[in-house]
Amino acid sequence: MFKLLHKKTIDSTNNWAKKEKITNAVFIADTQTNGRGRFSRKWESPKNKNLYFSIKMEISNYIQASYYNFMTSLAIAQAIYELYDFVVTIKWPNDLLIENKKFSGVLSEIDNKNSELNLIIGVGINCFFEVDNSELKDIATSLHYHIKSLDKEFLFKKILEIFYKLNEEYKQKEFKYIFKNWNKYAKIENRLLRTTISNKKEIVKVIKLNNDGSIMVERKDGSIIKLIAGDIEYVEKNNN
């Protein structure tokens, strides 16, 4: 189990986790003044409306950073399903969607100071954010629009419970077994994606999810390439 640390206000839970010497800990805040997602995009963080937390843990190699990233998004999706019997979609590699609108994101960063290799996994989940009244309404959503009995503190505890369970499972089995469960929510094979290749937007078809989390995609010319990471959009509408 990880130690839990809480602050009412912080610039970013990931920044806070980096500054602390403690590892194997969860840092949670009521609000962030400088929350951010991938590619340094701002993450709206209204007070007491959503979940903002970071998990800091020691890892033994860099490939584990990718594994734990997938594990975190799976823990979120699985917690929502187990608590509320509601299925969300995981968008490769680390966003969570409802009806093709984002409600959660995962940002993983490596902290390798003092010869230790630590992973910091930042999580933002829109719980009671009134997205419909914001400029994000066309691309984002919030759980309370879809789950009337939502309890964000209960959800937070359930996410951590499942994360711990998945971590123990990972220690005993190959990660491909966790990927199999992850893909139940992603259903990524045969999806059409819009992504950037050689500085140009292109629609590709996913033909395989690899055990390291990368995907094999087919381009319009029939060539097949591997994507390790990237900013993607699902072309077809998700049906949750």
C-alpha positions as CSV (number, residue, x, y, z in Angstrom):
1,M,0.0,0.0,0.0
2,F,1.1,3.5,-0.7
3,K,1.2,6.4,1.7
4,L,-1.5,9.0,1.0
5,L,-0.6,12.8,1.1
6,H,-3.2,15.5,0.7
7,K,-3.1,19.3,0.1
8,K,-6.0,21.7,-0.6
9,T,-4.2,23.6,-3.3
10,I,-1.1,22.8,-5.3
11,D,0.3,24.0,-8.7
12,S,0.4,20.4,-10.0
13,T,0.3,17.1,-8.1
14,N,3.1,15.8,-10.5
15,N,5.3,18.8,-9.6
16,W,4.6,18.2,-5.9
17,A,5.5,14.5,-6.2
18,K,8.8,15.4,-7.9
19,K,9.8,17.7,-5.0
20,E,9.1,15.2,-2.3
21,K,11.8,12.6,-1.4
22,I,9.2,10.0,-0.5
23,T,8.3,7.3,-3.0
24,N,5.6,4.7,-3.1
25,A,3.1,7.4,-2.3
26,V,-0.1,9.0,-3.7
27,F,-0.4,12.8,-3.8
28,I,-3.9,14.2,-4.0
29,A,-5.2,17.8,-4.1
30,D,-8.5,19.6,-4.0
31,T,-7.4,21.9,-6.8
32,Q,-4.4,22.6,-9.1
33,T,-3.4,26.1,-10.2
34,N,-1.2,24.8,-13.0
35,G,-2.6,21.3,-13.9
36,R,-1.4,20.0,-17.2
37,G,-1.8,17.0,-19.5
38,R,0.3,15.6,-22.3
39,F,2.1,18.0,-24.6
40,S,1.9,20.6,-21.7
41,R,-1.8,21.2,-22.4
42,K,-3.6,22.9,-19.5
43,W,-5.9,20.7,-17.4
44,E,-8.8,22.6,-16.0
45,S,-8.8,22.0,-12.2
46,P,-11.8,23.6,-10.4
47,K,-11.8,23.2,-6.6
48,N,-13.5,20.2,-5.1
49,K,-15.1,19.2,-8.4
50,N,-12.8,16.5,-9.8
51,L,-10.0,14.1,-8.9
52,Y,-6.4,15.3,-9.2
53,F,-3.7,12.9,-7.9
54,S,-0.3,11.5,-8.7
55,I,1.1,8.1,-7.9
56,K,4.9,8.0,-7.3
57,M,6.7,4.7,-7.3
58,E,10.1,3.3,-7.9
59,I,10.6,1.3,-11.1
60,S,13.5,-0.9,-12.3
61,N,13.5,0.1,-16.0
62,Y,11.9,2.5,-18.5
63,I,9.6,0.0,-20.1
64,Q,7.7,-0.3,-16.8
65,A,6.8,3.4,-17.2
66,S,4.7,2.4,-20.2
67,Y,3.2,-0.6,-18.5
68,Y,2.1,1.4,-15.4
69,N,0.6,4.1,-17.7
70,F,-1.7,1.4,-19.2
71,M,-2.3,-0.1,-15.8
72,T,-3.6,3.3,-14.5
73,S,-6.1,3.8,-17.3
74,L,-7.3,0.3,-16.9
75,A,-7.8,0.8,-13.1
76,I,-9.9,3.9,-13.8
77,A,-12.1,2.2,-16.4
78,Q,-12.5,-1.0,-14.3
79,A,-13.3,1.0,-11.1
80,I,-16.1,2.9,-12.9
81,Y,-17.5,-0.4,-14.3
82,E,-17.3,-2.2,-11.0
83,L,-18.9,0.6,-9.0
84,Y,-21.5,1.9,-11.5
85,D,-21.9,-0.8,-14.1
86,F,-20.9,1.8,-16.7
87,V,-18.5,1.2,-19.5
88,V,-16.1,3.9,-20.7
89,T,-13.6,3.8,-23.6
90,I,-9.9,3.9,-23.2
91,K,-8.2,5.8,-26.0
92,W,-4.7,4.7,-26.8
93,P,-2.4,5.3,-25.0
94,N,-3.8,7.1,-22.0
95,D,-7.1,9.0,-22.3
96,L,-10.6,7.9,-21.2
97,L,-13.7,8.8,-23.2
98,I,-17.4,8.7,-23.0
99,E,-19.2,9.1,-26.3
100,N,-15.9,10.2,-27.8
101,K,-15.5,13.0,-25.3
102,K,-12.6,13.0,-22.9
103,F,-13.2,12.9,-19.1
104,S,-9.9,11.7,-17.9
105,G,-6.2,11.7,-18.8
106,V,-3.0,10.1,-17.5
107,L,0.4,11.9,-17.6
108,S,3.4,9.8,-16.7
109,E,6.8,11.3,-16.1
110,I,10.2,9.9,-15.1
111,D,12.1,11.3,-12.1
112,N,15.6,9.9,-12.0
113,K,17.3,12.1,-9.4
114,N,19.7,10.6,-6.9
115,S,20.4,7.5,-9.0
116,E,16.8,6.3,-8.4
117,L,14.4,5.7,-11.1
118,N,10.9,6.9,-10.0
119,L,7.7,7.0,-12.0
120,I,5.2,9.7,-11.4
121,I,1.7,9.0,-12.8
122,G,-0.6,12.0,-12.8
123,V,-4.3,11.5,-13.1
124,G,-7.1,14.0,-13.7
125,I,-10.8,12.9,-13.8
126,N,-13.7,15.2,-14.5
127,C,-16.3,14.2,-11.9
128,F,-18.5,17.2,-11.2
129,F,-17.0,19.7,-13.6
130,E,-19.7,21.6,-15.5
131,V,-18.2,21.1,-18.9
132,D,-21.4,22.1,-20.7
133,N,-20.8,25.6,-19.4
134,S,-17.2,25.8,-20.6
135,E,-15.4,26.2,-23.9
136,L,-14.5,22.5,-23.7
137,K,-18.0,21.2,-24.1
138,D,-17.4,19.9,-27.7
139,I,-14.4,17.8,-26.7
140,A,-14.8,17.0,-23.0
141,T,-17.4,15.6,-20.6
142,S,-17.8,14.8,-16.9
143,L,-18.8,11.7,-15.1
144,H,-21.8,13.2,-13.3
145,Y,-23.6,13.7,-16.6
146,H,-23.6,9.9,-17.0
147,I,-23.6,8.5,-13.5
148,K,-26.1,10.1,-11.2
149,S,-24.9,8.2,-8.0
150,L,-21.3,9.3,-8.4
151,D,-19.1,9.6,-5.3
152,K,-15.7,10.8,-6.2
153,E,-14.0,9.9,-2.9
154,F,-15.4,6.4,-3.2
155,L,-14.2,6.2,-6.9
156,F,-10.7,7.4,-5.8
157,K,-10.4,4.6,-3.3
158,K,-11.7,2.0,-5.8
159,I,-9.1,3.1,-8.4
160,L,-6.3,2.7,-5.9
161,E,-7.6,-0.6,-4.8
162,I,-7.7,-1.9,-8.4
163,F,-4.3,-0.4,-9.2
164,Y,-2.7,-2.2,-6.2
165,K,-4.4,-5.4,-7.3
166,L,-3.1,-5.0,-10.9
167,N,0.4,-4.3,-9.7
168,E,0.4,-7.5,-7.7
169,E,-0.9,-9.4,-10.7
170,Y,1.9,-7.8,-12.9
171,K,4.5,-9.0,-10.4
172,Q,3.3,-12.6,-10.9
173,K,2.4,-12.7,-14.6
174,E,3.5,-11.3,-17.9
175,F,2.1,-7.9,-18.7
176,K,0.3,-9.2,-21.7
177,Y,-2.5,-10.6,-19.5
178,I,-3.2,-7.0,-18.2
179,F,-3.1,-5.7,-21.7
180,K,-5.8,-8.2,-22.6
181,N,-8.1,-6.6,-20.0
182,W,-7.0,-3.1,-21.0
183,N,-8.1,-3.9,-24.6
184,K,-11.6,-4.8,-23.5
185,Y,-12.1,-1.1,-22.9
186,A,-10.0,0.1,-25.8
187,K,-11.0,-2.4,-28.5
188,I,-8.3,-0.9,-30.5
189,E,-7.8,-3.5,-33.2
190,N,-9.4,-2.5,-36.6
191,R,-10.0,1.1,-35.4
192,L,-9.4,4.0,-37.7
193,L,-7.2,6.7,-36.2
194,R,-6.2,10.1,-37.3
195,T,-2.6,10.8,-36.3
196,T,0.5,12.8,-37.5
197,I,3.1,10.9,-39.5
198,S,6.1,12.8,-41.0
199,N,4.4,16.1,-40.0
200,K,1.2,15.3,-41.9
201,K,-2.2,14.3,-40.6
202,E,-3.1,10.8,-41.8
203,I,-5.9,8.2,-41.2
204,V,-4.5,4.8,-40.4
205,K,-6.0,1.4,-39.4
206,V,-4.8,-0.4,-36.3
207,I,-4.0,-4.0,-37.1
208,K,-2.3,-5.1,-33.8
209,L,-1.7,-4.1,-30.2
210,N,1.8,-5.2,-29.2
211,N,2.7,-6.5,-25.8
212,D,4.8,-3.4,-25.1
213,G,1.9,-1.1,-25.6
214,S,2.8,0.0,-29.1
215,I,0.5,-0.5,-32.0
216,M,1.0,-1.6,-35.6
217,V,-1.0,0.5,-38.1
218,E,-1.7,0.2,-41.8
219,R,-1.3,3.4,-43.9
220,K,-3.3,4.2,-47.1
221,D,-0.4,2.9,-49.3
222,G,-0.6,-0.5,-47.6
223,S,2.6,-0.1,-45.6
224,I,2.7,-1.1,-42.0
225,I,4.5,0.9,-39.3
226,K,4.7,0.9,-35.5
227,L,3.5,3.7,-33.4
228,I,5.0,3.9,-29.9
229,A,3.2,7.1,-28.8
230,G,1.4,10.0,-30.3
231,D,-1.6,12.2,-30.3
232,I,-4.5,10.4,-32.0
233,E,-8.2,10.8,-32.7
234,Y,-10.7,8.1,-33.2
235,V,-12.3,8.6,-36.6
236,E,-15.4,6.6,-36.0
237,K,-17.7,7.5,-33.1
238,N,-17.5,5.3,-30.0
239,N,-20.5,3.5,-28.8
240,N,-20.4,3.1,-25.0
